[in-house]
Amino acid sequence: MASGSIKSLPKLPSIRDLIKIYGISAQSRFSQNFILDRNITDTIVKNAKIDFDHSLVIEVGPGPGLLTRAILNAGAKNLVAVEKDKRFIPTLEQLQAASENRFKAILGDILYVDHKQLMDIAQNNPANKQEIEKVHIIGNLPFNIATSLLIQWLYQMEKREGLFALPEPSMTLMFQKEVGLRISAPPSAKERGRLSVMTQSLCEAKTIYTVRSSSFVPKPKVDAAVIQFKLLKEPILKSSIKTLEKIHKNELKD
C-alpha cells in the first residue's frame, strides 16, 4: 500500500509486454535473470519493511523495472536506481515519468558508481520535501558480482563511507540461495564461514524470503534467497573487516 498522500502508479504496460516491445532478452554477460511475477516483487518489498517516509532507497540493477514498480507502489518518495544495461533505460524513463519525480534511474555500474552522485540526485529530488534520515539499498543482485559487491559494501560500512555515511543504513538483497545461507548462517551452522563472520561482525543478517528458480526468466540452476542487513550500532568483533577476511583466507589455504 502506498503511504501518506503518495499515489499508486498509473496503469502501465506489463513488464512482459515491454520486454517484447523493446526486444529485450536476458544476457549472460550481465548475469541477468528477471522476475516477472508481481506477487513475488510485492512480497519482497513488504518483507523488507522499509520506512519510506524517511528513507532514501537505492535499487541495484532494476532491469525492466518490476521490483521498481513494487517499491514505488509501496510508497517510496525518493528512489534512485543504478542500471548497467542501457537497453533498459527507455523502460525505466517511462516509469520515471509516471512516478511524479519520485524515481530517478541512472546508467552505471554499481561496483564503480560514485555514491556522492547518488546522494546528490536524491537530495535534489523536487518530489522529496523531507531531509533524508535513512538509507536502504535493495536489489536482485547479478549473481556474478553479488559476493564481491557485498564485501565492497562491508568495507564501506565499517568506515561509514559513501551511502553508508547516511543514518541507519540497511539493505535487502537477493543472492543465490547457497550464498545467502552462508551470509546469514548462525555460529553453529555448517554453512558458517568467511561471509558469515565478516557480515555479522557489522550487521544483523537474516533470510526474509526464498525465491524458487522457476520464478526467474531465464530459469537459473539454483533458488535465490533475499537477505536483510541492518548495521549494528557497534561491531561485535574488534577485528577489522580486512583482518577477518585475511584470517579466513588463510584458513582455506591450510
Contacts in CASP RR format, 6 or more apart in sequence:
PFRMAT RR
TARGET T0000
AUTHOR 0000-0000-0000
METHOD contacts of the structure
MODEL  1
MASGSIKSLPKLPSIRDLIKIYGISAQSRFSQNFILDRNITDTIVKNAKI
DFDHSLVIEVGPGPGLLTRAILNAGAKNLVAVEKDKRFIPTLEQLQAASE
NRFKAILGDILYVDHKQLMDIAQNNPANKQEIEKVHIIGNLPFNIATSLL
IQWLYQMEKREGLFALPEPSMTLMFQKEVGLRISAPPSAKERGRLSVMTQ
SLCEAKTIYTVRSSSFVPKPKVDAAVIQFKLLKEPILKSSIKTLEKIHKN
ELKD
1 74 0 8 1.000
1 75 0 8 1.000
2 8 0 8 1.000
2 73 0 8 1.000
2 74 0 8 1.000
2 75 0 8 1.000
3 52 0 8 1.000
3 53 0 8 1.000
3 74 0 8 1.000
3 75 0 8 1.000
4 53 0 8 1.000
4 75 0 8 1.000
6 52 0 8 1.000
6 75 0 8 1.000
6 76 0 8 1.000
6 77 0 8 1.000
6 102 0 8 1.000
7 100 0 8 1.000
8 73 0 8 1.000
9 69 0 8 1.000
9 72 0 8 1.000
9 73 0 8 1.000
9 95 0 8 1.000
9 98 0 8 1.000
9 99 0 8 1.000
10 98 0 8 1.000
12 69 0 8 1.000
12 94 0 8 1.000
12 95 0 8 1.000
12 98 0 8 1.000
13 21 0 8 1.000
15 34 0 8 1.000
15 36 0 8 1.000
15 64 0 8 1.000
15 65 0 8 1.000
15 66 0 8 1.000
15 69 0 8 1.000
16 36 0 8 1.000
18 24 0 8 1.000
18 64 0 8 1.000
18 91 0 8 1.000
19 25 0 8 1.000
19 34 0 8 1.000
19 64 0 8 1.000
22 87 0 8 1.000
22 90 0 8 1.000
22 91 0 8 1.000
24 64 0 8 1.000
24 87 0 8 1.000
24 88 0 8 1.000
24 91 0 8 1.000
26 32 0 8 1.000
26 33 0 8 1.000
26 34 0 8 1.000
26 217 0 8 1.000
26 218 0 8 1.000
27 85 0 8 1.000
30 84 0 8 1.000
30 85 0 8 1.000
30 142 0 8 1.000
31 142 0 8 1.000
31 143 0 8 1.000
31 144 0 8 1.000
31 145 0 8 1.000
32 63 0 8 1.000
32 85 0 8 1.000
32 142 0 8 1.000
33 140 0 8 1.000
33 143 0 8 1.000
33 216 0 8 1.000
33 217 0 8 1.000
33 218 0 8 1.000
33 219 0 8 1.000
33 220 0 8 1.000
34 63 0 8 1.000
34 64 0 8 1.000
34 66 0 8 1.000
34 216 0 8 1.000
34 217 0 8 1.000
35 41 0 8 1.000
35 66 0 8 1.000
35 67 0 8 1.000
35 140 0 8 1.000
35 211 0 8 1.000
35 215 0 8 1.000
35 216 0 8 1.000
35 217 0 8 1.000
36 66 0 8 1.000
36 217 0 8 1.000
37 215 0 8 1.000
38 66 0 8 1.000
38 69 0 8 1.000
38 70 0 8 1.000
40 211 0 8 1.000
40 215 0 8 1.000
41 66 0 8 1.000
41 67 0 8 1.000
41 69 0 8 1.000
41 70 0 8 1.000
42 70 0 8 1.000
42 73 0 8 1.000
42 74 0 8 1.000
43 209 0 8 1.000
44 67 0 8 1.000
44 70 0 8 1.000
44 138 0 8 1.000
44 172 0 8 1.000
44 174 0 8 1.000
44 209 0 8 1.000
44 211 0 8 1.000
44 226 0 8 1.000
45 67 0 8 1.000
45 70 0 8 1.000
45 71 0 8 1.000
45 74 0 8 1.000
45 138 0 8 1.000
46 74 0 8 1.000
47 172 0 8 1.000
47 208 0 8 1.000
47 209 0 8 1.000
47 226 0 8 1.000
47 228 0 8 1.000
48 136 0 8 1.000
48 138 0 8 1.000
48 172 0 8 1.000
48 208 0 8 1.000
48 228 0 8 1.000
50 57 0 8 1.000
50 71 0 8 1.000
50 74 0 8 1.000
50 76 0 8 1.000
50 136 0 8 1.000
50 138 0 8 1.000
50 172 0 8 1.000
51 134 0 8 1.000
51 136 0 8 1.000
52 74 0 8 1.000
52 75 0 8 1.000
52 76 0 8 1.000
52 77 0 8 1.000
53 77 0 8 1.000
53 130 0 8 1.000
54 130 0 8 1.000
54 132 0 8 1.000
54 133 0 8 1.000
54 134 0 8 1.000
55 76 0 8 1.000
55 78 0 8 1.000
55 132 0 8 1.000
55 133 0 8 1.000
55 134 0 8 1.000
55 135 0 8 1.000
55 136 0 8 1.000
56 78 0 8 1.000
56 80 0 8 1.000
56 119 0 8 1.000
56 122 0 8 1.000
56 132 0 8 1.000
56 134 0 8 1.000
56 135 0 8 1.000
56 136 0 8 1.000
56 166 0 8 1.000
57 71 0 8 1.000
57 76 0 8 1.000
57 78 0 8 1.000
57 79 0 8 1.000
57 80 0 8 1.000
57 135 0 8 1.000
57 136 0 8 1.000
57 137 0 8 1.000
57 138 0 8 1.000
58 79 0 8 1.000
58 80 0 8 1.000
58 81 0 8 1.000
58 82 0 8 1.000
58 118 0 8 1.000
58 135 0 8 1.000
58 136 0 8 1.000
58 137 0 8 1.000
58 138 0 8 1.000
58 163 0 8 1.000
59 67 0 8 1.000
59 68 0 8 1.000
59 71 0 8 1.000
59 79 0 8 1.000
59 80 0 8 1.000
59 81 0 8 1.000
59 82 0 8 1.000
59 137 0 8 1.000
59 138 0 8 1.000
59 139 0 8 1.000
60 81 0 8 1.000
60 82 0 8 1.000
60 110 0 8 1.000
60 137 0 8 1.000
60 138 0 8 1.000
60 139 0 8 1.000
60 140 0 8 1.000
60 141 0 8 1.000
60 149 0 8 1.000
60 173 0 8 1.000
61 81 0 8 1.000
61 82 0 8 1.000
61 83 0 8 1.000
61 84 0 8 1.000
61 110 0 8 1.000
61 139 0 8 1.000
61 140 0 8 1.000
61 141 0 8 1.000
61 142 0 8 1.000
62 68 0 8 1.000
62 81 0 8 1.000
62 83 0 8 1.000
62 88 0 8 1.000
62 92 0 8 1.000
62 105 0 8 1.000
62 139 0 8 1.000
63 83 0 8 1.000
63 85 0 8 1.000
63 88 0 8 1.000
63 91 0 8 1.000
63 92 0 8 1.000
64 88 0 8 1.000
64 91 0 8 1.000
65 88 0 8 1.000
65 91 0 8 1.000
65 92 0 8 1.000
65 95 0 8 1.000
67 138 0 8 1.000
67 139 0 8 1.000
67 140 0 8 1.000
68 79 0 8 1.000
68 81 0 8 1.000
68 92 0 8 1.000
68 95 0 8 1.000
68 103 0 8 1.000
69 95 0 8 1.000
71 79 0 8 1.000
71 138 0 8 1.000
72 79 0 8 1.000
72 95 0 8 1.000
72 99 0 8 1.000
72 102 0 8 1.000
72 103 0 8 1.000
76 102 0 8 1.000
76 103 0 8 1.000
77 102 0 8 1.000
77 127 0 8 1.000
77 128 0 8 1.000
77 130 0 8 1.000
78 102 0 8 1.000
78 122 0 8 1.000
78 125 0 8 1.000
78 127 0 8 1.000
78 128 0 8 1.000
78 132 0 8 1.000
79 99 0 8 1.000
79 102 0 8 1.000
79 103 0 8 1.000
79 104 0 8 1.000
80 103 0 8 1.000
80 104 0 8 1.000
80 105 0 8 1.000
80 106 0 8 1.000
80 118 0 8 1.000
80 121 0 8 1.000
80 122 0 8 1.000
81 92 0 8 1.000
81 103 0 8 1.000
81 104 0 8 1.000
81 105 0 8 1.000
81 106 0 8 1.000
82 105 0 8 1.000
82 106 0 8 1.000
82 108 0 8 1.000
82 109 0 8 1.000
82 110 0 8 1.000
82 113 0 8 1.000
82 118 0 8 1.000
83 89 0 8 1.000
83 92 0 8 1.000
83 105 0 8 1.000
83 106 0 8 1.000
83 107 0 8 1.000
83 108 0 8 1.000
84 107 0 8 1.000
84 108 0 8 1.000
84 109 0 8 1.000
84 110 0 8 1.000
86 107 0 8 1.000
89 105 0 8 1.000
89 107 0 8 1.000
92 105 0 8 1.000
93 105 0 8 1.000
95 103 0 8 1.000
95 105 0 8 1.000
96 103 0 8 1.000
96 104 0 8 1.000
96 105 0 8 1.000
100 127 0 8 1.000
101 125 0 8 1.000
101 126 0 8 1.000
101 127 0 8 1.000
102 125 0 8 1.000
102 127 0 8 1.000
102 128 0 8 1.000
104 121 0 8 1.000
104 122 0 8 1.000
104 125 0 8 1.000
106 113 0 8 1.000
106 117 0 8 1.000
106 118 0 8 1.000
106 121 0 8 1.000
110 145 0 8 1.000
110 149 0 8 1.000
111 145 0 8 1.000
111 148 0 8 1.000
111 149 0 8 1.000
111 152 0 8 1.000
115 156 0 8 1.000
115 161 0 8 1.000
115 162 0 8 1.000
115 163 0 8 1.000
116 162 0 8 1.000
118 163 0 8 1.000
119 132 0 8 1.000
119 162 0 8 1.000
119 163 0 8 1.000
119 166 0 8 1.000
122 128 0 8 1.000
122 132 0 8 1.000
123 132 0 8 1.000
132 166 0 8 1.000
133 167 0 8 1.000
133 168 0 8 1.000
134 166 0 8 1.000
134 167 0 8 1.000
134 168 0 8 1.000
134 169 0 8 1.000
134 170 0 8 1.000
135 163 0 8 1.000
135 164 0 8 1.000
135 166 0 8 1.000
135 167 0 8 1.000
135 168 0 8 1.000
135 169 0 8 1.000
135 170 0 8 1.000
136 169 0 8 1.000
136 170 0 8 1.000
136 171 0 8 1.000
136 172 0 8 1.000
137 153 0 8 1.000
137 163 0 8 1.000
137 169 0 8 1.000
137 170 0 8 1.000
137 171 0 8 1.000
137 172 0 8 1.000
137 173 0 8 1.000
138 171 0 8 1.000
138 172 0 8 1.000
138 173 0 8 1.000
139 172 0 8 1.000
139 173 0 8 1.000
139 174 0 8 1.000
140 174 0 8 1.000
140 224 0 8 1.000
141 149 0 8 1.000
141 173 0 8 1.000
141 174 0 8 1.000
141 175 0 8 1.000
143 175 0 8 1.000
143 176 0 8 1.000
143 179 0 8 1.000
143 220 0 8 1.000
146 173 0 8 1.000
146 174 0 8 1.000
146 175 0 8 1.000
146 176 0 8 1.000
146 179 0 8 1.000
147 175 0 8 1.000
147 179 0 8 1.000
147 195 0 8 1.000
150 173 0 8 1.000
150 175 0 8 1.000
150 183 0 8 1.000
150 195 0 8 1.000
150 199 0 8 1.000
151 198 0 8 1.000
151 245 0 8 1.000
153 164 0 8 1.000
153 171 0 8 1.000
154 198 0 8 1.000
154 199 0 8 1.000
154 202 0 8 1.000
154 203 0 8 1.000
154 241 0 8 1.000
155 241 0 8 1.000
155 242 0 8 1.000
156 162 0 8 1.000
156 163 0 8 1.000
156 164 0 8 1.000
157 164 0 8 1.000
157 169 0 8 1.000
157 202 0 8 1.000
157 203 0 8 1.000
157 231 0 8 1.000
158 202 0 8 1.000
158 235 0 8 1.000
158 240 0 8 1.000
158 241 0 8 1.000
163 169 0 8 1.000
164 231 0 8 1.000
168 231 0 8 1.000
169 231 0 8 1.000
170 228 0 8 1.000
170 229 0 8 1.000
170 230 0 8 1.000
170 231 0 8 1.000
171 228 0 8 1.000
171 229 0 8 1.000
172 208 0 8 1.000
172 226 0 8 1.000
172 227 0 8 1.000
172 228 0 8 1.000
172 229 0 8 1.000
173 226 0 8 1.000
173 227 0 8 1.000
173 229 0 8 1.000
174 211 0 8 1.000
174 224 0 8 1.000
174 225 0 8 1.000
174 226 0 8 1.000
174 227 0 8 1.000
175 183 0 8 1.000
175 224 0 8 1.000
175 225 0 8 1.000
175 227 0 8 1.000
176 220 0 8 1.000
176 222 0 8 1.000
176 223 0 8 1.000
176 224 0 8 1.000
176 225 0 8 1.000
177 210 0 8 1.000
177 222 0 8 1.000
177 223 0 8 1.000
177 224 0 8 1.000
177 225 0 8 1.000
178 222 0 8 1.000
179 195 0 8 1.000
179 225 0 8 1.000
180 207 0 8 1.000
180 225 0 8 1.000
180 227 0 8 1.000
181 189 0 8 1.000
181 191 0 8 1.000
181 207 0 8 1.000
181 225 0 8 1.000
182 191 0 8 1.000
182 192 0 8 1.000
182 193 0 8 1.000
182 195 0 8 1.000
182 196 0 8 1.000
183 195 0 8 1.000
183 196 0 8 1.000
183 199 0 8 1.000
183 205 0 8 1.000
183 227 0 8 1.000
184 196 0 8 1.000
184 199 0 8 1.000
184 205 0 8 1.000
184 206 0 8 1.000
184 207 0 8 1.000
184 225 0 8 1.000
184 227 0 8 1.000
185 191 0 8 1.000
185 192 0 8 1.000
185 193 0 8 1.000
185 196 0 8 1.000
186 192 0 8 1.000
189 196 0 8 1.000
193 248 0 8 1.000
194 244 0 8 1.000
194 245 0 8 1.000
194 248 0 8 1.000
194 249 0 8 1.000
194 252 0 8 1.000
197 237 0 8 1.000
197 244 0 8 1.000
197 248 0 8 1.000
198 241 0 8 1.000
198 244 0 8 1.000
198 245 0 8 1.000
198 248 0 8 1.000
199 205 0 8 1.000
199 229 0 8 1.000
200 236 0 8 1.000
201 235 0 8 1.000
201 236 0 8 1.000
201 237 0 8 1.000
201 239 0 8 1.000
201 241 0 8 1.000
201 244 0 8 1.000
202 231 0 8 1.000
202 232 0 8 1.000
202 235 0 8 1.000
202 236 0 8 1.000
202 241 0 8 1.000
203 229 0 8 1.000
203 230 0 8 1.000
203 231 0 8 1.000
203 232 0 8 1.000
204 229 0 8 1.000
204 230 0 8 1.000
204 232 0 8 1.000
205 227 0 8 1.000
205 228 0 8 1.000
205 229 0 8 1.000
206 227 0 8 1.000
206 228 0 8 1.000
207 225 0 8 1.000
207 226 0 8 1.000
207 227 0 8 1.000
208 226 0 8 1.000
208 227 0 8 1.000
208 228 0 8 1.000
209 225 0 8 1.000
209 226 0 8 1.000
210 223 0 8 1.000
210 224 0 8 1.000
210 225 0 8 1.000
210 226 0 8 1.000
211 223 0 8 1.000
211 224 0 8 1.000
211 225 0 8 1.000
211 226 0 8 1.000
212 223 0 8 1.000
213 219 0 8 1.000
213 220 0 8 1.000
213 221 0 8 1.000
213 222 0 8 1.000
213 223 0 8 1.000
213 224 0 8 1.000
216 224 0 8 1.000
237 244 0 8 1.000
239 247 0 8 1.000
END
